[in-house]
Amino acid sequence: RIGQTVAGLMVQPEGPQLVALSAEGFDTHANQGAAQGVLANRLAYLDSLAEGLREGLGAQWSKTVVVFATEFGRTARVNGTGGTDHGTGGAMLLAGGALRGGRVAGQWPGIARGELYQDRDLHATTDLRGVFKGVLAAHLGVGESALETRVFPDSGKAVPVENLVARTRAAA
């Protein structure tokens, strides 16, 4: 219901163009593989949230970009309690009708033996600020100067990821 509620606010004539939500409870260290475990429940929640947004936005979905991000990665190797610990690299998921979707955008170094950072973590290959910069610039028209000084101060080395957005909000 949260996704539909947020979407209802966004489709109002003077509704917000940008919304940030926080979903907690993903920092689990045990029993992550359980079918009804904490991780499965949290991922089901995210799925429900995204579906609620899509349904609630209706035709506006074609003008929408949703970014699912985390502040820290997880290890690729399972720990002794059937979970994962804090790690170096992670993943972001992007959804929405305004995207150039259906692909992995970025480098995927793999998770096989010898491909992991310190034989336990995903390599951090893309600065998350670069993904946000790419979306904010292409989708909402936020200028480079504002991105590097106000949105992400001192982030000149975080290069915007290009070609993520197919339709800008204004043009859609």
C-alpha angles and dihedrals in degrees: 000000000000092000092051092045092051091045089052090058093046096053092055113110092250095028123137120277093204128042129178121200129181123215114191134191101067095110095096125150103182142051095005094152095060111118091228096029129126094269094050090050093048092049090049087052091053090048090051091047092052092046090049090052092048093048095042095048093051109174090004089070088082087064096045137103119188119192121199109194139161131208095228139026130235130232116263092219120076115242127225094275096053096261140089133254133220110296143180108251129037141165138257124209122210124195137172142092094268093066134098088233142170097075147075108260109204139023121315108197093182136238102248120120108287093023098079125090107254086353091282113061140057112253113254099236103161130042106234089220087063091058092049091045091052093050096043093048098044099035104035101020097241107170124241093243093054091046093053099040109028109019098036107009116212092007099131092127092056099089115208112252106237133210096032095116123061098178127032117221092242094049097043 
